Amino acid sequence: MTLQRPPRLLPLAAAAALALLLSACGKVEDKLSEKAAEKMIESSLSKDGQDAKVSLSEGGVKTTITDKDGKTQHFEMGNAKVSESDLGLPFYPGAEQQADKASRMASDEGSMVTMTFSSADATEKIAGFYRDKLKARAGGRQFSESAMPDGMFLLILTDEKNTDHTQVTITREGQASEVVIMRAVNTPKSS
C-alpha cells in the first residue's frame, strides 16, 4: 500500500529538510547568519508567483509558502508541537518524546504529522500496545501488520479512500526501541 501524500507538500518537505540541515550544522548562533540562511531558502522556494517565509529561530524550521492563487502550505520540522489528538493515538506509556524529530505539514489538500519516541521496552510489547489501539479504531478501515526478523514492526491503518492513514514503525536501536508515528489526512475534494 502506498501513502498518497498531498503532492504540493513534497517540495516543501525537501526544502525544509535542507533548511534543517543548514541550521543543524553548528546551531546558527549569529542572528545575521540565521537571517541570511532564511533569505537564501526563501529565495530558492519563491518562484512562479509563490511567496515563501522561513524561520530558523526556534530550534527547528518553520516554512510557509503561498502560491499565486493564494493557497498556503505550512511545514514545521524539528520542533513541531504534535499531540495525541493530532496522531489519533496515545503516546506510548513511559516513552520519551524526541521533539526534535517532530514534524507537521498542512495545506488545503491535507495534513501530515510525525512524532518519534524512544522506550526501553521491547519492540514486541510496543507493537502489541499499538496493535490494540489501531484495531480499536479500525471500524471498517483496513489494518495491516508486518513483523520483520530483526524485530521491526510496521502497523498501518487506512480507510478505503486513503483519506486518513496512520502508520506506526517500531525498530530497535541499541538498548532502546524507536517508535515513529505518522498520520496523514487528505482533505476530500469538493464536487
N, C-alpha and C positions, 0 to 999 in steps of 0.2 A: 504494500500500500504506500502511496506517495502523498505526502502532505502538500496541498496546494496553497502556497503562501501568496498573499496579495503581491502581485508582480511588481508594483511600484515600490515595495519595501526593500527589495533585494539590492538595488544600487545604494540606497540609503544605509543598509546594513554594512555593505562593503566600505562605504565612506566612513561610517562611524568606527568600524574596526580599525581603519587606517588612522583615524584620529586618536583612538585609544592607544595604539602602538606608539604614535608620536608622543603622547603625553606620558606614557609609561617609561620611556627611555630616559629615566633620571628625574622624574617628577618635576614638572615645569615650575621652577622656583621664581623665576623672574616674570613679573606680570607683563612686561613688554614682549618677551618671547612667547608667552601664552597667547597674547592678543595677535601676534604675528602668525602663529600657528593657526589660530581660529580663522583669521582672514584668508590664509592660504587655502584652508579646507573649504571655506565658504566660496571662494573664487572657483575652485575646482568643481563644486557642486552646482553653482549658479550658471545655468546655460539654458538656451532655448526658452527664455522667458521665465525661468524659475528663479526664485529668491531663496537663499539658504542662510540660516542663522545657526552658529555653532558656539557652544560654551564648553570650555575645558576646566572651568574654575571650581567645580565641586567634587573633584576626585574621580570624575568619570567623564563621559561625553554626552552632551545633550545636543541634538540636532533637530531643526525644524526646516522643512522645505515646503514652499508654496509654489505651485505651478502657475502657468499663465492663466488658467481657468479659475484660480482661487482655491483649488483643492490643496489641503495641507496634510503632510506626513510628519509624524514625530518619532524620534528614536532616542532612547536613553540606554547607555551601556556603561557598566562598571559601578553604578551607584543607584540604579533604579529602585524605587520603592515597589515591591511586589508583595501582595498579601495572599493569604489563603483563599480569599474570595476570588482574587484575580486568577489563581491557578485552578480553582474548583476542587481543590484537595487540601487537606490539612498538612501542615509541616510535620515531618517525621518527629515523634517524641524524643526529646533529648538531643536531636541533631543540631549541629552548629551551622547557622546560615553563613554562606560565603557571599556577602552582599556585593563584593567587588566583581562577582560573576553574575549579577542580576541584570536583566535587560527587559526593555519594553519597546514595542513598535506599535504605531497606530496610524491608520489612515481611514478615509471614507470606505475603503474596501474591506477593512477588518483590523484585527489586532493580534499581537503575539507577545506573550510574556514568558520569561525563563528565569528560574531560580535554581541555585546549586546549594546542596547541603553536604556535610560530612558527618559520619557516625561511626562509632566503634563497632556497631552491630554487624553481623554477617549479612551478606547480600540476600541470602535466602529469607532471613527474618524480615528485612525491609521489603522485599518483593511480596511476601505474604501480607504485610500491612497494606501496601498499595493495591494489591490484587483485590482484597476485600473491599476497599474504598471504591475502586473503579467499577467492580461488579455491582455494587450497591447503586451506583449512578447510571448503570447501563440502560435500563428501561427501554429496550428496543434498539439500542445502539450496538455497534459491533465492538466486541472486546477481543483482543488478541494478545498472546504472550509468547515470548521467545526466551529460552534459557540456553546460555552458551556453556560449553565445558569449563571455561575459565571462571565461572561464577557470575558472569554478566547476565543481567535480566533486562528485557525490553518489554514494557507493558503499554498497550495502546488502546484507547477508547475513542471511537469516532462515530459520527452519525452518518446516515445513508447519503446525504448530500455533501458530506465533508465540510459542513459549516462550523462544527465545533470538534476540535481534535485535541486530545490530551495524550501526552507521551511521557512515560517515566523510564529513565535509563539508570540502571544501578550497576556500578563497577567497583571492583576492589582496587584500591590504590595504597599499597603497603599495608599499614596497620589499620587503615580506615576504609570505609565504604563511601563512595561518592554517589550522590543522588542528584540527577538533573531532571527537573520537571519543566515541561514546555506545554503551553496551551495556546492554540491558535483558534481564533474565532473569525470566520469570514462573514461579512455583512451581506445578507441576501440582496440580490439585485431587485429593484422595483420594476414591476411590469407596467 
